[in-house]
Amino acid sequence: MRTRRLELLRPGEILAEIGRCAAVYLPLAPLEWHGPHLPFGVDPLYAHELALRLADRLGGIVHPCLYLGTERERDATTLKSLGFSGSEWIVGMDFPANSLPSLYLPEEVLAIVVRHQIYLLQKMGFRHVVLVNGHGGRNHVAALKRIAGEISIEGRGRVHYVFTFPEGAGTWSRRHHASTDETAVMQYLCPETVDTAALPPPGTPIRARDFAVVDEDGFAGKNLPEGTITEDPRTATPDLGERHVSAAVDALAATLREMLGGES
């Protein structure tokens, strides 16, 4: 195809691709604080790139990314694991030391928008809608999976959910935010957006609560009372990011081939 991007296709091109592969990829994630060294668009930018690569691999069309997502307040146990007292009201990654807030929607608003965007795509003729989610917030993930299940049961078509960091692919930790893995991915995809010099000098410990940069050990509270992270985003490289992206595309393509059946 000339392009996989829905917004750049003419009606005849869209209809021709639907005839070949009636699948559309809907990337989405919020604009969110990712430390002082990364752009706010880490999650949606990565989701959109994976959607394009999956469409190139499997067929189908990519909808423009929805820069939307939700989060909830942190529970006391998680707050204590991150070095806080446990009594604070902190939503998602909006730690008190951050200079700017993230753009989180209430989850009910997100659900309405995503649900009706899927309906519009089904009306256009797509039989498979693939939600390519770039954000790991638990209520965000739960809302998207619920919508996918509910609409699939309605019988108008299938809605599939995939995550940009599929478990078991690549070398990333299961839980991370703005640490080595996401820094490496952005160094590979959008190197001009990364400035690790905005973090403390190399060798200086990075405390999760000071920068809202967290890794698996940080979320698990393994380095308290200091609350330092183990994975160091200052050591990230574009090569590591390229390997992450390649592994994610391979894993998701294998999963989606089975989901899409004869459409791919």
WOMOCOR-V750050 format. One record per backbone hydrogen bond with DSSP energy under -1.0 kcal/mol. NH is the residue of the N-H (numbers start at 1). CO is the residue of the C=O. If there is no record, write none. Layout:
# WOMOCOR-V750050
nh=NH co=CO
nh=NH co=CO
This chain:
# WOMOCOR-V750050
nh=6 co=62
nh=8 co=5
nh=9 co=6
nh=14 co=10
nh=15 co=11
nh=16 co=12
nh=17 co=13
nh=18 co=14
nh=19 co=15
nh=20 co=16
nh=21 co=17
nh=23 co=21
nh=24 co=128
nh=25 co=61
nh=26 co=130
nh=28 co=132
nh=29 co=66
nh=32 co=40
nh=42 co=39
nh=45 co=41
nh=46 co=42
nh=47 co=43
nh=48 co=44
nh=49 co=45
nh=50 co=46
nh=51 co=47
nh=52 co=48
nh=53 co=49
nh=54 co=50
nh=55 co=51
nh=56 co=52
nh=57 co=53
nh=58 co=54
nh=59 co=55
nh=61 co=23
nh=62 co=4
nh=63 co=25
nh=66 co=27
nh=68 co=66
nh=74 co=90
nh=79 co=75
nh=80 co=76
nh=81 co=77
nh=82 co=78
nh=83 co=80
nh=84 co=79
nh=92 co=72
nh=94 co=91
nh=95 co=93
nh=98 co=95
nh=103 co=31
nh=105 co=69
nh=110 co=106
nh=111 co=107
nh=112 co=108
nh=113 co=109
nh=114 co=110
nh=115 co=111
nh=116 co=112
nh=117 co=113
nh=118 co=114
nh=119 co=115
nh=120 co=116
nh=121 co=117
nh=122 co=118
nh=123 co=119
nh=124 co=120
nh=126 co=121
nh=127 co=22
nh=128 co=22
nh=129 co=158
nh=130 co=24
nh=131 co=160
nh=132 co=26
nh=133 co=162
nh=134 co=28
nh=141 co=137
nh=142 co=138
nh=143 co=139
nh=144 co=140
nh=145 co=141
nh=146 co=142
nh=147 co=143
nh=148 co=144
nh=149 co=145
nh=150 co=146
nh=151 co=147
nh=152 co=148
nh=153 co=149
nh=154 co=150
nh=155 co=152
nh=158 co=127
nh=160 co=129
nh=162 co=131
nh=164 co=133
nh=169 co=166
nh=177 co=214
nh=183 co=179
nh=184 co=180
nh=185 co=181
nh=186 co=182
nh=187 co=183
nh=188 co=184
nh=189 co=185
nh=190 co=186
nh=193 co=190
nh=194 co=191
nh=195 co=37
nh=198 co=195
nh=199 co=196
nh=204 co=201
nh=208 co=227
nh=210 co=207
nh=211 co=207
nh=212 co=208
nh=214 co=177
nh=219 co=215
nh=220 co=216
nh=221 co=218
nh=222 co=217
nh=227 co=223
nh=229 co=206
nh=235 co=232
nh=236 co=233
nh=241 co=237
nh=242 co=238
nh=243 co=239
nh=244 co=240
nh=245 co=241
nh=246 co=242
nh=247 co=243
nh=248 co=244
nh=249 co=245
nh=250 co=246
nh=251 co=247
nh=252 co=248
nh=253 co=249
nh=254 co=250
nh=255 co=251
nh=256 co=252
nh=257 co=253
nh=258 co=254
nh=259 co=255
nh=260 co=256
nh=261 co=257
nh=263 co=260
nh=264 co=261
